[in-house]
Amino acid sequence: MSTLGGSGVEVSALAFGGAAIANLYTEVSEDQAHRAVNTAWQQGIRYFDTAPHYGLGLSERRLGAALREHPRSSYAISTKVGRRLEPVAAVTGDDLDNGFAVPAAHHRVWDFSADGIRRTLDAGLERLGLDRVDIVYLHDPDDHAEQAFREGYPALEKLRAEGVVGAIGAGMNQAGMLTRFVQDTDVDVVLCAGRYTLLDQSALTELLPSAVARGRSVVVGGAFNSGLLADPKPDATYNYAQAPAELLDRALRMKALAERHGTTLRAAALAFCAAHPAVASVLVGARSEAEVRDCAEQFAAPVPGAFWQELRDTGLLPADAPVPTEKPPEEPS
């Protein structure tokens, strides 16, 4: 377990991401979603992440229902604010344009105002069936920086001061603005998705060193870059789009190298994310018992030191990127 910044909120080294169980791209049954969360618990995962955006609230509802079986003090949960859900007058289609196979019963409203933050969090708590969450992130404020810093972030500070939440931060698919949050505000944690992986180390330039220097924590998501590092093949996706040929070739070379050293590319991808001292938890999305179990097993598997050395020697990994020792990552607890 790691503590996020100076917050006192503890998270497991491996975390469960709740987007996939909200019908990401394809439907997931209630039972399948419930079993995925239960398997995460059985594997020792004690940090769970969700957002209103995921399935128009479906992720929050499903995650809350599954976690209700466990003592509230025994796990940490995060949700996100910045996208308010507003009901529509009539449902006329689905939400697949936004990636989720759910009825389009709501539309999303970008809102990083103080009032919007409160309203979004209150609605999220209702869907979760909880009276509090441990962590709240500003969700993808890329095109709303002014309002996010001027209104949204101070609202989170107030919620933390009131004891409504334990830790605050921002979650994004970029490193630049997250670095600004780390350097210019008093966030406890940032969630960086897809920008600290075996294929993309852009967070290594400023974000991760800044987090170490300021005593902030980083949660890394997107360790597999949306699929390419999980199973590199011609139709694999990279950051939710068709993988470029150059990156596919790079991932295939890494996979072959991993197999020569008796490990897997999945294990290496997860171990790499966890190795940086700023990283408190690695967030993985899974839609089934099998996927959860595989992620936990891969996360716990040792990756030989010789693999990391050859990765550097062949230029597939920068020399300044921290790598694990041969000791496996800490088991989730």
N, C-alpha and C positions, 0 to 999 in steps of 0.2 A: 504494500500500500504506500502511496505517496501523498503528501499534503500539497494542495494547490496554493502556491505563493505563501502569503502569510495568513491565509483564510481559516485554517483549521479544518477545511473540508478534505476528507481523504478519499482517494480513488484507487481502484485496482489498476495494475499495470496493463491489463487488457480490458477494453471497454466494448460494450455492445451498442452499435448504432441502429436506431430504430426506423430508418427510411425504408429498408427493404420489406419489412413486415407490414408496411402501409401500401402494399400493392404497387411497388416500384416497377414500372413497365408491364408487369403481369400480376394477375390476382394471386393472393395468398389467403388461404382459408383462415377463419378464426382459430380453429384447432391447430393448424400448422404454425401460426404466429405464436400462439400460447406455448406450444411445445418448444419453439426456438428460444423463447425467453427463459423457460424453465431449464433448458439444456445449458444456456449461458450461466444460470445460477449454479447448476450442478458442477460446472467446470470452474467455479470459483470467481466468476466475474461479478463485481460489485459496483460497477459504474455503468449507467445506462443513459443514453442520449436520445433526445427526440426534438420535435419542432412542429408547430402548427402547419407549416408548409408541407410536411410529409403526409400525403394522402388527405389533405384538407382536414386535418385533425385526427385521422384514423390511427396514426402512429401513437399519438398521446393516449387515445382511448384504449388501444390494445395493450400498450406497455403498462399503463396504470392498472388495468384489470389483472394482468399477469403478476405484477409486483405486489398487489394487494395481499397476496398469500404470505408475504414475508414481513417481519418487523420493520417499521419505517426507519429505525435507527441503524439498520444493518446494511444499507446501501446508499449510494449517492445517485442522484438523477439530475440531469440538466435539460432545460428546454430553451427556446429561443424567442426573441421578440423582434419586431420590425416589419413583419407581414401580418396584418390583421385579417381575420376571416369574416367576411360579411355574407349573410345568406342571400341567395338569389330568389326572385319571385317564382320562377319555374325552372325546373331542371330539364335541360334540353340536350345534354350530351355528357361526355366524360371529360376527365382532366388529363388525358394522355398527352396533350400538347405541353403540359408541365411535367410529364414523366410518370403520372400515377393513374392506374386503372381503377378509378373511383368515379361515381357520379359527380358532375360539376354542380354540387349543391351550394357551394360558396364561391366567392371570388376573393382574390387576395388584394389587399390594399397596403401599399408601402406606407409605413407610418412609424417614424422614429421620434415622434413628439413624446413629451412626458406623459400626457394623457393616453396616447396610443400604447405606450409601453405598459402602463398599468392595466389598461383594458385587455391587452393581448395576454398578459400574464394571468390575469384573473380568469379569462376564458380557458386558458391552458390548464390551470389548476382544476377547473371544473371538469374538463375532459379527462384529466388524469385521475380525478377522484382523490386528490391530495390537498392538504392545507398548506404545503410549502414544497419548494424545490430547493436543491442545494446550490445549483449553478444556473445563472441566466446569461446567455450570450446575445449580443446584438447580431442579427443574422444577415449576412451579406450586405453590408451598408455601402458597397462599392460606389454606387451612383447617388448616394445620399449622405456623403461625408459631412457636409456642413450641419445638417440637422442631427446626425448621429452623434457628433462631437458636442454640439451646442446644447441639445435637448435630451437625446437618448442616453448618452453616457451619464450625465448628472442624475437622471432619473434612476439609473441602476445604482449609483452611489447612495442615493437616498434609501432605496430599498434595502441595500446592504446595511446601512446605518440603523435602519429600523428593525433589523433582524428578520426581515421577510425572506431574504436569501442569504446564503453563506458566502458565495463567491460570485464575482461578476467578470465579464469579458466580452470578447467578440469572436465570431466564427466566420471564416472566409476562405475562398479558394485562391487567395493571393497572399504574399508575404509583406508587400510594401505598406499597406495601410495597417496591418497587424503590428508592424514594427512601430508605427506612429502611436498606436494604442499602448504598447509596452513602454515606449520612451516618454510619452507626454501625458499619460493618465495613471491612475492608481488601480488598474485592473489586476486581478489575481491570476488570470489565466487567459490564454487565447487558444482557439481551435483552428489549426492550420491544416487545410485539406489539400492533398495532392501536391504540395510544394516542398515536401521533404521525403523523398523516396529514392529508390535506387536509380530512377531515371530523371529526377528533377530535384536538385539541391538548392533551389533559389532561396529557401529559408535560411540556408547556412551563412549567407553573406552578412546579413544584419539582424534578422529576427531572433535567431537562436542565441547568438552571442549577447544581444541586448537583454534577452530574457534571463540569461545567467547572471549578467552584470547587475540587473535590477531585482533579482530574486523573484522573478515571475515564472509561472509554469506554462508549458505548452502541451496541449493535447494534439497529437498528430492523427489526422484522418486520411483516407484515400491512399493507404499504403500500397495498394495494388494499382494505383492510377486508373481506377474504374474497370479494371479487368486485365490489362495487358501483362502486368506482373504476376497475375494469378495463373494465367494460361495463355502464353504468347502463341498466337496463330494468326493467319491472314485476316480473319474477320474480327479479331479482338478490338476492343475499344480502348482508347487512351483519353482520359478526361472527358468521357461521354461522347466521343466522336471516333470515327474510323482511325485506327492507329496509323501514323505515317510509316512508310516503309523503313526509313532509317531507324526509328525507335523500335519497330518490330524486330529488325535485325539485331539491334543492341540487346533487347530482351531475350532473344533466342540464344545469343552468345552467353549471356548470363545464366540462362537455364542450363545450357550444356555444361558450363563450368561448374555450376552447383552440383549437377548429377555426377560429374567426375569426382567430386569431393564427398560424395555420399550424402548429400543433403538435397533440399528442394529450393526452387526459386521463391516459393511462398514463404518458407521459413526464413530465408535470407532477407526478403523484403520486410518482414515484420521485425526481425532482429535489428536490421539497420535503423529503422525508425526509433526503436526503443533505446538505442545505444547512446544517443546524445544526452548530456547531463541536464539539459533544459526540459527534456520530455518526461512528463509525469505519467502519461497513459497513451496507448495506441488504440484508436477507435476503429473497429471493423463492423461492417454491415453484413448481416446474414439473414436469410429468409427461411431457413430450415434447421432441424436438429443436426443434420449431417454437416452443413456448412459451419455451424457454430462449433461443433466438435472438431472439425478439421482445423479451423482457425486456432482453437485452443491448443491442439496437439502441435501444430506448426510453430506456434509462439513459444512453446516449451522446449522445442527441439534444439539441441546445440548445433551451432554452425562452425565448422572447423576454421581455425585461424588461418590455415593455408589457403582457404577459399578467399578470404578477404585480401590476403597478400597478393594472390594472383589477379584478383579483380583490380587492384591498384596497379600492378605491374603491366597489365594489358591496357591500361588507360580507361577501363570501364567505370572506375570510381576515382574521384579526386583524392589526392593524398591527404588533404586536410579534413576529410569527413571522418568523424569518429566511428570506429567499428567496435563490435562487441569483443570481449575476450571469449575464450572457448567455453567458459561457463555459460549455461543456458540462461535466458532471461528469467527473472523472478516469476515464479508461478503466481497467477492471480490468487488473491486471498481475501 
